[in-house]
């Protein structure tokens, strides 16, 4: 098995903070595969991307991209990678085409070839019609797609995309998903950070969950879901009866259910399927807890994420989080 990206025990602490942004992260990405990195805001996703793309030196640990050490030979790494950040890094005063050509020239691609490559990637992301308009006239989704085009013009072996579809419309998100799958089918290796669990579920061969600078789980989507159990009950109750419901479920199952406050749900493993569902209904009746909603289904990545981190994926960073500093560096 050939790995395109390898990180070994990466530590990184920012100035004015005693809490590591990365507390010893190790991971590897097989060549030609998609690795989806999930985590709440401030968990360390952007910091890891910055280390692997040579924008930030780790305090300790080692990392290689296509066998090239990111600290010892950053220029060598940069010739092999493409990077799309959380915010579209485009020049508003240039046209879309001029932006892409400029990045191609920064990769030392000859002008004629850079122009040809720009035409190619603009067509792939459906921006040909707007290619000669100033970027200042582009929508947010168009700018994100243009940023992706710029990251592709160097024809990278490894592509790092840091939350590439955050804040764009659903149609543009699907377009980017289709492009990513096309790139990977052509042999590109991709590390994708995202807060959208459906995005990781759809795209990633392997998913890692990072929280507080630690990689706390890793596996395929299906294997991570199996850690919750084969089937779960989603139980909706109002706030006034939530504690009573939790106590009743604890008495019934011997464990405390996962409380998803944002979705107003209790997530309960249901090893016996429909029988477990009936038992939950009876327990709520005995405890005089009104049921607002109840559902039996297979676990989702939302359930996995919540059970691992205690938060939902799109939650805002807690007060004092390093997220703002992490993005700025």
C-alpha positions as a Markdown table, in Angstrom:
| # | Residue | x | y | z |
|---|---|---|---|---|
| 1 | Unk | 0.0 | 0.0 | 0.0 |
| 2 | Unk | 1.5 | 3.4 | -1.1 |
| 3 | Unk | 0.8 | 6.4 | 1.1 |
| 4 | Unk | 0.8 | 9.9 | -0.4 |
| 5 | Unk | 0.5 | 11.7 | 2.9 |
| 6 | Unk | 1.9 | 10.6 | 6.2 |
| 7 | Unk | 1.8 | 12.5 | 9.5 |
| 8 | Unk | 3.6 | 11.1 | 12.6 |
| 9 | Unk | 2.9 | 12.5 | 16.1 |
| 10 | Unk | 2.4 | 16.1 | 15.0 |
| 11 | Unk | 2.3 | 18.7 | 17.8 |
| 12 | Unk | 1.6 | 22.4 | 17.4 |
| 13 | Unk | 0.9 | 25.0 | 20.0 |
| 14 | Unk | 0.2 | 28.6 | 19.1 |
| 15 | Unk | 1.7 | 31.6 | 20.9 |
| 16 | Unk | -0.3 | 32.9 | 23.9 |
| 17 | Unk | -1.9 | 29.5 | 24.3 |
| 18 | Unk | -1.1 | 26.6 | 26.6 |
| 19 | Unk | -3.4 | 24.2 | 24.9 |
| 20 | Unk | -2.0 | 22.4 | 21.8 |
| 21 | Unk | -3.9 | 23.0 | 18.5 |
| 22 | Unk | -2.5 | 19.6 | 17.6 |
| 23 | Unk | -1.6 | 17.2 | 20.4 |
| 24 | Unk | 0.2 | 14.4 | 18.6 |
| 25 | Unk | -1.7 | 13.6 | 15.4 |
| 26 | Unk | -0.7 | 10.6 | 13.3 |
| 27 | Unk | -2.5 | 9.6 | 10.1 |
| 28 | Unk | -1.8 | 8.3 | 6.6 |
| 29 | Unk | -3.6 | 8.7 | 3.3 |
| 30 | Unk | -3.4 | 6.1 | 0.6 |
| 31 | Unk | -2.5 | 7.4 | -2.8 |
| 32 | Unk | -5.6 | 8.1 | -5.0 |
| 33 | Unk | -8.0 | 8.1 | -2.1 |
| 34 | Unk | -10.1 | 10.7 | -0.2 |
| 35 | Unk | -9.5 | 11.2 | 3.5 |
| 36 | Unk | -12.3 | 13.2 | 5.2 |
| 37 | Unk | -11.3 | 15.0 | 8.4 |
| 38 | Unk | -14.2 | 15.9 | 10.6 |
| 39 | Unk | -14.2 | 18.1 | 13.7 |
| 40 | Unk | -15.9 | 21.0 | 15.4 |
| 41 | Unk | -14.6 | 24.5 | 14.8 |
| 42 | Unk | -11.3 | 25.0 | 16.6 |
| 43 | Unk | -10.6 | 21.2 | 16.7 |
| 44 | Unk | -7.3 | 21.5 | 14.7 |
| 45 | Unk | -8.4 | 20.7 | 11.2 |
| 46 | Unk | -7.0 | 23.9 | 9.6 |
| 47 | Unk | -3.8 | 23.7 | 11.7 |
| 48 | Unk | -3.2 | 20.2 | 10.3 |
| 49 | Unk | -3.8 | 21.3 | 6.7 |
| 50 | Unk | -1.4 | 24.2 | 7.2 |
| 51 | Unk | 1.3 | 21.9 | 8.5 |
| 52 | Unk | 0.9 | 19.4 | 5.7 |
| 53 | Unk | 0.9 | 22.2 | 3.1 |
| 54 | Unk | 4.1 | 23.8 | 4.5 |
| 55 | Unk | 2.4 | 27.0 | 5.7 |
| 56 | Unk | 3.1 | 26.2 | 9.3 |
| 57 | Unk | 6.0 | 24.4 | 11.0 |
| 58 | Unk | 5.1 | 21.8 | 13.6 |
| 59 | Unk | 6.6 | 22.0 | 17.0 |
| 60 | Unk | 7.5 | 18.3 | 16.8 |
| 61 | Unk | 6.7 | 15.3 | 14.8 |
| 62 | Unk | 7.2 | 14.6 | 11.1 |
| 63 | Unk | 5.1 | 14.7 | 8.0 |
| 64 | Unk | 5.7 | 13.8 | 4.4 |
| 65 | Unk | 3.8 | 14.4 | 1.1 |
| 66 | Unk | 4.7 | 12.0 | -1.7 |
| 67 | Unk | 7.7 | 11.0 | 0.4 |
| 68 | Unk | 9.0 | 14.6 | 0.7 |
| 69 | Unk | 9.5 | 16.0 | 4.2 |
| 70 | Unk | 7.3 | 19.1 | 4.7 |
| 71 | Unk | 10.0 | 20.8 | 6.9 |
| 72 | Unk | 13.2 | 19.7 | 5.2 |
| 73 | Unk | 12.0 | 20.4 | 1.7 |
| 74 | Unk | 8.9 | 22.7 | 1.7 |
| 75 | Unk | 9.5 | 23.8 | -1.9 |
| 76 | Unk | 9.6 | 20.2 | -3.1 |
| 77 | Unk | 6.2 | 19.6 | -1.4 |
| 78 | Unk | 4.7 | 22.7 | -2.9 |
| 79 | Unk | 5.4 | 21.6 | -6.4 |
| 80 | Unk | 3.3 | 18.4 | -5.7 |
| 81 | Unk | 0.3 | 19.9 | -4.0 |
| 82 | Unk | -2.8 | 22.1 | -4.5 |
| 83 | Unk | -4.5 | 24.0 | -1.7 |
| 84 | Unk | -8.0 | 25.4 | -1.4 |
| 85 | Unk | -8.5 | 27.3 | 1.9 |
| 86 | Unk | -11.7 | 28.2 | 3.8 |
| 87 | Unk | -11.9 | 31.5 | 2.0 |
| 88 | Unk | -11.6 | 32.0 | -1.7 |
| 89 | Unk | -8.1 | 33.5 | -2.3 |
| 90 | Unk | -8.8 | 35.3 | -5.5 |
| 91 | Unk | -8.0 | 38.8 | -6.8 |
| 92 | Unk | -11.2 | 40.7 | -7.3 |
| 93 | Unk | -9.6 | 43.1 | -9.8 |
| 94 | Unk | -8.6 | 40.3 | -12.2 |
| 95 | Unk | -11.0 | 38.2 | -14.3 |
| 96 | Unk | -11.5 | 34.6 | -13.4 |
| 97 | Unk | -9.3 | 33.5 | -16.2 |
| 98 | Unk | -6.5 | 35.9 | -15.2 |
| 99 | Unk | -6.6 | 34.5 | -11.7 |
| 100 | Unk | -6.1 | 31.0 | -12.8 |
| 101 | Unk | -3.4 | 31.8 | -15.3 |
| 102 | Unk | -1.6 | 33.8 | -12.6 |
| 103 | Unk | -1.5 | 30.8 | -10.3 |
| 104 | Unk | -0.3 | 28.6 | -13.1 |
| 105 | Unk | 2.6 | 31.0 | -13.7 |
| 106 | Unk | 3.4 | 30.9 | -10.0 |
| 107 | Unk | 3.8 | 27.1 | -10.5 |
| 108 | Unk | 6.4 | 28.0 | -13.2 |
| 109 | Unk | 4.1 | 26.8 | -15.9 |
| 110 | Unk | 5.0 | 28.5 | -19.3 |
| 111 | Unk | 2.4 | 31.1 | -20.3 |
| 112 | Unk | 0.9 | 29.3 | -23.2 |
| 113 | Unk | 0.5 | 26.1 | -21.2 |
| 114 | Unk | -0.9 | 28.0 | -18.2 |
| 115 | Unk | -3.5 | 29.6 | -20.5 |
| 116 | Unk | -4.4 | 26.2 | -21.9 |
| 117 | Unk | -4.7 | 24.7 | -18.4 |
| 118 | Unk | -6.8 | 27.6 | -17.2 |
| 119 | Unk | -9.3 | 27.0 | -20.0 |
| 120 | Unk | -9.4 | 23.3 | -19.1 |
| 121 | Unk | -10.1 | 23.8 | -15.4 |
| 122 | Unk | -12.6 | 26.6 | -15.9 |
| 123 | Unk | -14.6 | 24.3 | -18.2 |
| 124 | Unk | -14.5 | 21.5 | -15.6 |
| 125 | Unk | -15.9 | 23.8 | -12.9 |
| 126 | Unk | -18.5 | 25.4 | -15.2 |
| 127 | Unk | -17.1 | 28.9 | -15.2 |
| 128 | Unk | -16.3 | 29.4 | -18.9 |
| 129 | Unk | -19.2 | 31.8 | -19.4 |
| 130 | Unk | -17.9 | 34.0 | -16.6 |
| 131 | Unk | -14.2 | 33.5 | -17.2 |
| 132 | Unk | -13.6 | 37.0 | -18.6 |
| 133 | Unk | -15.6 | 38.9 | -16.0 |
| 134 | Unk | -14.0 | 40.6 | -13.1 |
| 135 | Unk | -14.1 | 38.4 | -10.0 |
| 136 | Unk | -15.8 | 41.3 | -8.1 |
| 137 | Unk | -19.0 | 40.4 | -10.0 |
| 138 | Unk | -18.9 | 36.7 | -8.9 |
| 139 | Unk | -21.2 | 35.2 | -6.3 |
| 140 | Unk | -19.8 | 33.5 | -3.3 |
| 141 | Unk | -20.3 | 30.0 | -4.8 |
| 142 | Unk | -18.5 | 31.1 | -8.0 |
| 143 | Unk | -15.6 | 32.4 | -6.1 |
| 144 | Unk | -15.2 | 29.1 | -4.2 |
| 145 | Unk | -15.3 | 27.2 | -7.5 |
| 146 | Unk | -12.7 | 29.6 | -8.9 |
| 147 | Unk | -10.5 | 29.0 | -5.9 |
| 148 | Unk | -10.7 | 25.3 | -6.6 |
| 149 | Unk | -9.8 | 25.9 | -10.2 |
| 150 | Unk | -6.7 | 27.8 | -9.1 |
| 151 | Unk | -5.7 | 24.9 | -6.8 |
| 152 | Unk | -6.0 | 22.5 | -9.8 |
| 153 | Unk | -4.1 | 24.4 | -12.5 |
| 154 | Unk | -0.7 | 23.0 | -11.2 |
| 155 | Unk | -2.1 | 19.5 | -11.7 |
| 156 | Unk | -1.2 | 18.5 | -8.2 |
| 157 | Unk | -0.6 | 14.9 | -7.1 |
| 158 | Unk | -2.1 | 15.8 | -3.7 |
| 159 | Unk | -4.9 | 18.2 | -3.1 |
| 160 | Unk | -5.8 | 19.8 | 0.3 |
| 161 | Unk | -9.2 | 21.3 | 0.6 |
| 162 | Unk | -10.2 | 23.0 | 3.8 |
| 163 | Unk | -14.0 | 23.2 | 4.1 |
| 164 | Unk | -14.3 | 23.8 | 0.3 |
| 165 | Unk | -18.1 | 24.0 | 0.3 |
| 166 | Unk | -18.8 | 26.0 | 3.4 |
| 167 | Unk | -21.2 | 28.9 | 2.8 |
| 168 | Unk | -22.1 | 28.1 | -0.8 |
| 169 | Unk | -25.4 | 27.1 | -2.3 |
| 170 | Unk | -26.5 | 23.4 | -2.6 |
| 171 | Unk | -26.1 | 23.4 | -6.4 |
| 172 | Unk | -22.5 | 24.6 | -6.3 |
| 173 | Unk | -21.8 | 22.1 | -3.5 |
| 174 | Unk | -23.0 | 19.2 | -5.7 |
| 175 | Unk | -20.9 | 20.5 | -8.6 |
| 176 | Unk | -17.8 | 20.5 | -6.4 |
| 177 | Unk | -18.6 | 17.0 | -5.1 |
| 178 | Unk | -18.8 | 15.8 | -8.7 |
| 179 | Unk | -15.5 | 17.4 | -9.6 |
| 180 | Unk | -13.8 | 16.0 | -6.6 |
| 181 | Unk | -14.9 | 12.4 | -7.5 |
| 182 | Unk | -13.7 | 13.0 | -11.0 |
| 183 | Unk | -10.3 | 14.2 | -9.8 |
| 184 | Unk | -9.9 | 11.2 | -7.5 |
| 185 | Unk | -10.8 | 8.8 | -10.2 |
| 186 | Unk | -8.0 | 10.3 | -12.2 |
| 187 | Unk | -5.5 | 9.4 | -9.4 |
| 188 | Unk | -5.4 | 12.6 | -7.3 |
| 189 | Unk | -5.1 | 12.1 | -3.5 |
| 190 | Unk | -7.3 | 14.3 | -1.4 |
| 191 | Unk | -7.4 | 15.5 | 2.2 |
| 192 | Unk | -10.8 | 17.1 | 2.8 |
| 193 | Unk | -11.8 | 18.9 | 6.0 |
| 194 | Unk | -15.4 | 19.5 | 6.4 |
| 195 | Unk | -18.2 | 20.2 | 8.9 |
| 196 | Unk | -20.8 | 18.7 | 6.6 |
| 197 | Unk | -21.2 | 15.0 | 7.6 |
| 198 | Unk | -23.1 | 14.2 | 4.4 |
| 199 | Unk | -20.1 | 15.5 | 2.4 |
| 200 | Unk | -17.7 | 13.1 | 4.2 |
| 201 | Unk | -20.2 | 10.3 | 3.9 |
| 202 | Unk | -20.5 | 10.8 | 0.2 |
| 203 | Unk | -16.8 | 11.5 | -0.7 |
| 204 | Unk | -14.4 | 10.0 | 1.8 |
| 205 | Unk | -12.9 | 6.5 | 1.6 |
| 206 | Unk | -11.6 | 7.0 | 5.2 |
| 207 | Unk | -12.9 | 9.4 | 7.8 |
| 208 | Unk | -11.0 | 10.7 | 10.8 |
| 209 | Unk | -12.6 | 12.6 | 13.7 |
| 210 | Unk | -10.5 | 15.3 | 15.3 |
| 211 | Unk | -11.3 | 17.1 | 18.5 |
| 212 | Unk | -9.2 | 19.3 | 20.8 |
| 213 | Unk | -6.2 | 18.6 | 18.6 |
| 214 | Unk | -6.5 | 14.8 | 18.9 |
| 215 | Unk | -7.5 | 12.2 | 16.3 |
| 216 | Unk | -10.1 | 10.4 | 18.4 |
| 217 | Unk | -11.5 | 8.0 | 15.7 |
| 218 | Unk | -10.7 | 6.8 | 12.3 |
| 219 | Unk | -12.3 | 4.3 | 9.8 |
| 220 | Unk | -14.7 | 4.0 | 7.0 |
| 221 | Unk | -18.2 | 5.6 | 7.3 |
| 222 | Unk | -19.8 | 2.2 | 7.9 |
| 223 | Unk | -17.2 | 1.1 | 10.5 |
| 224 | Unk | -17.7 | 4.3 | 12.5 |
| 225 | Unk | -21.4 | 3.9 | 12.4 |
| 226 | Unk | -21.1 | 0.4 | 13.7 |
| 227 | Unk | -19.5 | 1.8 | 16.9 |
| 228 | Unk | -22.9 | 3.2 | 17.8 |
| 229 | Unk | -24.7 | -0.1 | 17.1 |
| 230 | Unk | -26.7 | -1.6 | 14.3 |
| 231 | Unk | -29.8 | 0.4 | 15.0 |
| 232 | Unk | -30.6 | 3.4 | 17.1 |
| 233 | Unk | -33.8 | 5.1 | 18.4 |
| 234 | Unk | -34.1 | 8.9 | 18.0 |
| 235 | Unk | -36.4 | 10.1 | 20.7 |
| 236 | Unk | -37.8 | 13.6 | 20.7 |
| 237 | Unk | -38.9 | 15.1 | 24.1 |
| 238 | Unk | -39.3 | 18.7 | 25.3 |
| 239 | Unk | -36.8 | 20.4 | 27.6 |
| 240 | Unk | -39.1 | 20.2 | 30.6 |
| 241 | Unk | -39.1 | 16.4 | 30.5 |
| 242 | Unk | -35.6 | 15.7 | 29.2 |
| 243 | Unk | -33.9 | 14.8 | 32.5 |
| 244 | Unk | -36.7 | 12.5 | 33.4 |
| 245 | Unk | -36.5 | 10.8 | 30.0 |
| 246 | Unk | -32.7 | 10.4 | 30.4 |
| 247 | Unk | -33.2 | 8.8 | 33.8 |
| 248 | Unk | -35.8 | 6.4 | 32.5 |
| 249 | Unk | -33.6 | 5.4 | 29.5 |
| 250 | Unk | -30.7 | 4.9 | 31.9 |
| 251 | Unk | -32.9 | 2.6 | 34.0 |
| 252 | Unk | -34.0 | 0.7 | 31.0 |
| 253 | Unk | -30.7 | 0.2 | 29.2 |
| 254 | Unk | -28.1 | 0.7 | 31.9 |
| 255 | Unk | -26.4 | 3.5 | 30.0 |
| 256 | Unk | -27.0 | 7.2 | 29.5 |
| 257 | Unk | -28.4 | 8.1 | 26.1 |
| 258 | Unk | -26.6 | 10.6 | 23.8 |
| 259 | Unk | -28.3 | 14.0 | 24.2 |
| 260 | Unk | -28.4 | 16.0 | 21.0 |
| 261 | Unk | -29.5 | 19.4 | 22.3 |
| 262 | Unk | -29.5 | 21.1 | 18.9 |
| 263 | Unk | -31.8 | 18.5 | 17.4 |
| 264 | Unk | -33.8 | 18.0 | 20.6 |
| 265 | Unk | -33.1 | 14.3 | 20.5 |
| 266 | Unk | -32.0 | 11.5 | 22.7 |
| 267 | Unk | -30.1 | 8.9 | 20.7 |
| 268 | Unk | -30.5 | 5.4 | 22.1 |
| 269 | Unk | -28.8 | 2.2 | 20.9 |
| 270 | Unk | -31.5 | -0.3 | 19.9 |
| 271 | Unk | -29.9 | -3.7 | 19.7 |
| 272 | Unk | -33.2 | -5.5 | 19.6 |
| 273 | Unk | -34.6 | -3.2 | 16.8 |
| 274 | Unk | -38.3 | -2.7 | 16.9 |
| 275 | Unk | -38.5 | -4.5 | 20.3 |
| 276 | Unk | -36.2 | -1.8 | 21.7 |
| 277 | Unk | -38.5 | 0.9 | 20.2 |
| 278 | Unk | -41.5 | -0.6 | 22.0 |
| 279 | Unk | -39.6 | -0.7 | 25.3 |
| 280 | Unk | -38.6 | 2.9 | 25.0 |
| 281 | Unk | -42.2 | 3.9 | 24.4 |
| 282 | Unk | -43.3 | 2.0 | 27.4 |
| 283 | Unk | -40.5 | 3.5 | 29.5 |
| 284 | Unk | -41.6 | 7.0 | 28.5 |
| 285 | Unk | -45.2 | 6.2 | 29.3 |
| 286 | Unk | -44.3 | 4.8 | 32.8 |
| 287 | Unk | -42.2 | 8.0 | 33.4 |
| 288 | Unk | -45.1 | 10.3 | 32.2 |
| 289 | Unk | -42.8 | 11.8 | 29.5 |
| 290 | Unk | -44.7 | 13.0 | 26.4 |
| 291 | Unk | -43.0 | 11.8 | 23.2 |
| 292 | Unk | -42.7 | 14.5 | 20.5 |
| 293 | Unk | -41.2 | 12.2 | 17.9 |
| 294 | Unk | -39.7 | 8.7 | 17.8 |
| 295 | Unk | -37.8 | 7.0 | 15.0 |
| 296 | Unk | -35.9 | 3.7 | 14.5 |
| 297 | Unk | -33.1 | 3.7 | 11.9 |
| 298 | Unk | -29.5 | 3.0 | 11.3 |
| 299 | Unk | -26.9 | 5.3 | 12.9 |
| 300 | Unk | -25.8 | 8.3 | 10.9 |
| 301 | Unk | -22.5 | 10.2 | 11.0 |
| 302 | Unk | -24.3 | 12.8 | 13.1 |
| 303 | Unk | -24.8 | 10.2 | 15.8 |
| 304 | Unk | -21.2 | 9.0 | 15.6 |
| 305 | Unk | -19.9 | 12.6 | 15.8 |
| 306 | Unk | -22.1 | 13.5 | 18.7 |
| 307 | Unk | -21.1 | 10.3 | 20.6 |
| 308 | Unk | -17.4 | 11.1 | 20.1 |
| 309 | Unk | -17.3 | 14.8 | 20.7 |
| 310 | Unk | -20.5 | 15.7 | 22.6 |
| 311 | Unk | -21.2 | 18.3 | 19.9 |
| 312 | Unk | -22.8 | 18.4 | 16.5 |
| 313 | Unk | -20.4 | 19.1 | 13.6 |
| 314 | Unk | -21.6 | 22.6 | 12.7 |
| 315 | Unk | -21.5 | 24.0 | 16.2 |
| 316 | Unk | -19.8 | 27.3 | 16.7 |
| 317 | Unk | -16.5 | 27.3 | 18.6 |
| 318 | Unk | -16.6 | 27.7 | 22.3 |
| 319 | Unk | -15.5 | 30.9 | 24.0 |
| 320 | Unk | -11.7 | 31.1 | 24.1 |
| 321 | Unk | -11.3 | 28.8 | 21.1 |
| 322 | Unk | -8.2 | 29.1 | 19.0 |
| 323 | Unk | -10.2 | 29.0 | 15.8 |
| 324 | Unk | -9.8 | 32.7 | 14.9 |
| 325 | Unk | -6.1 | 32.5 | 15.5 |
| 326 | Unk | -5.8 | 29.3 | 13.7 |
| 327 | Unk | -7.4 | 30.7 | 10.5 |
| 328 | Unk | -5.4 | 33.9 | 10.7 |
| 329 | Unk | -2.0 | 32.2 | 10.8 |
